[in-house]
Amino acid sequence: MATGTPAVIALAAAGVRFTLHEYEHDPASTDFGREAAAALGVDPMRIFKTLVVDIGTDRPQLAVGVVPVAGMLDLKAIGRELGVKRATMADPKQAAASSGYIVGGISPIGQKNPLPTIIDETAELFDTVFVSAGKRGLQVELPPADLAAITGGKFADIAR
């Protein structure tokens, strides 16, 4: 099984119990979260995607929203949670450069530049949730409380 991503290293170093789930990524797929849900046979409400947003006014200021792949990020809601009037999706190149991961494999865990992180509150409905482990075709399963702890994140209603 593939290991050694910054996310996996961070989890192991923190002593967090987790399970890795590897699957064959289809290079033609661009809906990475739904692909993971289908490949792993997991409810798309339990697999969460990591979205990098820009909350800056004069210059880019990035943050992370973690929402179910079955839903969408509410940009107004995450903006409110981060104390700004407006949030936009970050440029994919900025998201990749800041996180250290490629788009489609961005994990909220072990980012090169840790960012403020908001996790949709629906994660708390499950004993465990799945997020990217830092590369396409690799998911990590862990309790939502551990996800919040390792990312310094907080739970809020940010998905629609």
C-alpha positions as CSV (number, residue, x, y, z in Angstrom):
1,M,0.0,0.0,0.0
2,A,1.2,3.5,-0.8
3,T,2.5,5.4,2.1
4,G,4.8,8.4,2.8
5,T,2.6,11.3,1.8
6,P,2.9,14.3,4.1
7,A,-0.7,13.5,5.3
8,V,0.2,10.0,6.3
9,I,3.5,11.1,7.9
10,A,1.7,13.8,9.9
11,L,-1.0,11.4,11.1
12,A,1.6,8.8,12.1
13,A,3.8,11.4,13.9
14,A,0.7,12.6,15.8
15,G,-0.2,9.1,16.9
16,V,-3.6,9.3,15.2
17,R,-5.2,6.0,14.4
18,F,-6.3,5.9,10.7
19,T,-6.9,3.5,7.9
20,L,-5.6,4.0,4.4
21,H,-7.7,3.1,1.4
22,E,-6.0,2.8,-2.0
23,Y,-7.8,2.5,-5.3
24,E,-7.0,2.7,-9.0
25,H,-7.4,6.3,-10.1
26,D,-8.8,6.8,-13.6
27,P,-6.6,9.5,-15.3
28,A,-9.7,10.6,-17.3
29,S,-11.7,11.3,-14.1
30,T,-12.0,14.9,-12.9
31,D,-14.6,14.3,-10.2
32,F,-12.1,12.9,-7.8
33,G,-14.3,12.6,-4.7
34,R,-17.1,10.8,-6.5
35,E,-14.6,8.5,-8.1
36,A,-13.2,7.6,-4.7
37,A,-16.7,7.0,-3.3
38,A,-17.6,4.7,-6.2
39,A,-14.2,2.9,-6.1
40,L,-14.4,2.3,-2.4
41,G,-18.1,1.6,-2.2
42,V,-18.5,4.4,0.4
43,D,-21.5,6.8,0.8
44,P,-20.5,10.1,-0.9
45,M,-21.7,11.9,2.3
46,R,-18.8,10.2,4.2
47,I,-16.1,11.1,1.7
48,F,-15.0,14.8,2.1
49,K,-13.3,16.9,-0.5
50,T,-10.7,19.5,0.4
51,L,-11.3,22.9,-1.2
52,V,-9.0,25.8,-1.0
53,V,-10.6,29.2,-0.9
54,D,-9.3,32.8,-1.1
55,I,-10.6,35.2,1.5
56,G,-8.2,38.0,0.8
57,T,-9.3,41.4,-0.3
58,D,-6.2,43.1,-1.5
59,R,-4.0,40.0,-2.0
60,P,-4.6,36.2,-1.8
61,Q,-5.3,34.9,1.6
62,L,-6.1,31.2,1.6
63,A,-8.2,28.9,3.8
64,V,-9.6,25.4,3.5
65,G,-13.1,24.1,3.4
66,V,-13.8,20.3,3.9
67,V,-17.2,19.3,2.6
68,P,-18.9,16.0,1.5
69,V,-18.3,15.1,-2.1
70,A,-22.1,14.7,-2.4
71,G,-22.5,18.5,-1.7
72,M,-21.0,21.8,-2.6
73,L,-19.1,24.4,-0.6
74,D,-21.2,27.4,0.4
75,L,-18.8,30.3,-0.2
76,K,-20.8,32.8,1.8
77,A,-21.0,30.4,4.8
78,I,-17.3,29.7,4.9
79,G,-16.6,33.4,4.5
80,R,-18.8,34.1,7.5
81,E,-17.0,31.4,9.5
82,L,-13.7,33.0,8.6
83,G,-14.8,36.5,9.4
84,V,-15.0,37.9,5.9
85,K,-17.8,39.0,3.6
86,R,-16.6,37.1,0.6
87,A,-14.8,34.0,-0.3
88,T,-13.9,32.7,-3.7
89,M,-12.4,29.5,-4.9
90,A,-8.6,29.8,-5.0
91,D,-6.7,29.5,-8.2
92,P,-5.8,25.8,-8.6
93,K,-2.1,26.6,-9.0
94,Q,-2.1,28.6,-5.8
95,A,-3.9,25.8,-4.0
96,A,-1.4,23.3,-5.2
97,A,1.6,25.5,-4.3
98,S,0.3,26.3,-0.9
99,S,-0.7,22.8,0.1
100,G,2.2,20.9,-1.5
101,Y,-0.3,18.5,-3.1
102,I,-1.7,18.2,-6.7
103,V,-5.3,19.2,-7.4
104,G,-7.4,16.1,-7.0
105,G,-5.1,14.9,-4.2
106,I,-5.1,17.9,-1.9
107,S,-5.4,16.7,1.7
108,P,-6.4,18.9,4.6
109,I,-3.8,17.1,6.6
110,G,0.0,17.7,6.4
111,Q,-0.2,20.8,4.1
112,K,3.0,22.5,3.3
113,N,1.5,25.8,4.6
114,P,-1.2,25.0,7.2
115,L,-4.3,27.1,6.6
116,P,-7.4,28.0,8.6
117,T,-9.6,24.9,8.2
118,I,-13.4,24.7,8.4
119,I,-15.0,21.2,8.3
120,D,-18.6,20.8,7.4
121,E,-20.6,19.8,10.5
122,T,-22.1,16.8,8.8
123,A,-18.7,15.0,9.4
124,E,-19.8,14.7,13.1
125,L,-22.7,12.5,12.0
126,F,-20.2,9.6,11.3
127,D,-17.9,7.6,13.4
128,T,-15.3,8.0,10.7
129,V,-14.9,10.0,7.5
130,F,-12.6,9.8,4.5
131,V,-10.4,12.6,3.1
132,S,-7.6,12.6,0.6
133,A,-4.4,11.1,1.9
134,G,-2.4,13.4,-0.3
135,K,-2.5,11.8,-3.7
136,R,-5.1,10.7,-6.3
137,G,-6.2,7.2,-5.5
138,L,-5.5,7.3,-1.8
139,Q,-8.0,8.1,1.0
140,V,-7.5,8.2,4.7
141,E,-10.3,7.2,7.1
142,L,-10.3,8.7,10.6
143,P,-12.7,10.0,13.2
144,P,-14.0,13.5,12.5
145,A,-12.6,14.8,15.9
146,D,-9.1,13.6,14.9
147,L,-9.5,15.3,11.6
148,A,-10.3,18.6,13.4
149,A,-7.5,18.1,15.9
150,I,-4.8,17.4,13.3
151,T,-5.8,20.3,11.0
152,G,-6.6,22.7,13.8
153,G,-10.0,22.9,12.1
154,K,-13.5,23.6,13.5
155,F,-16.9,22.3,12.5
156,A,-19.5,24.6,10.9
157,D,-22.4,24.5,8.5
158,I,-20.6,25.3,5.2
159,A,-22.0,22.7,2.7
160,R,-25.1,22.8,0.6
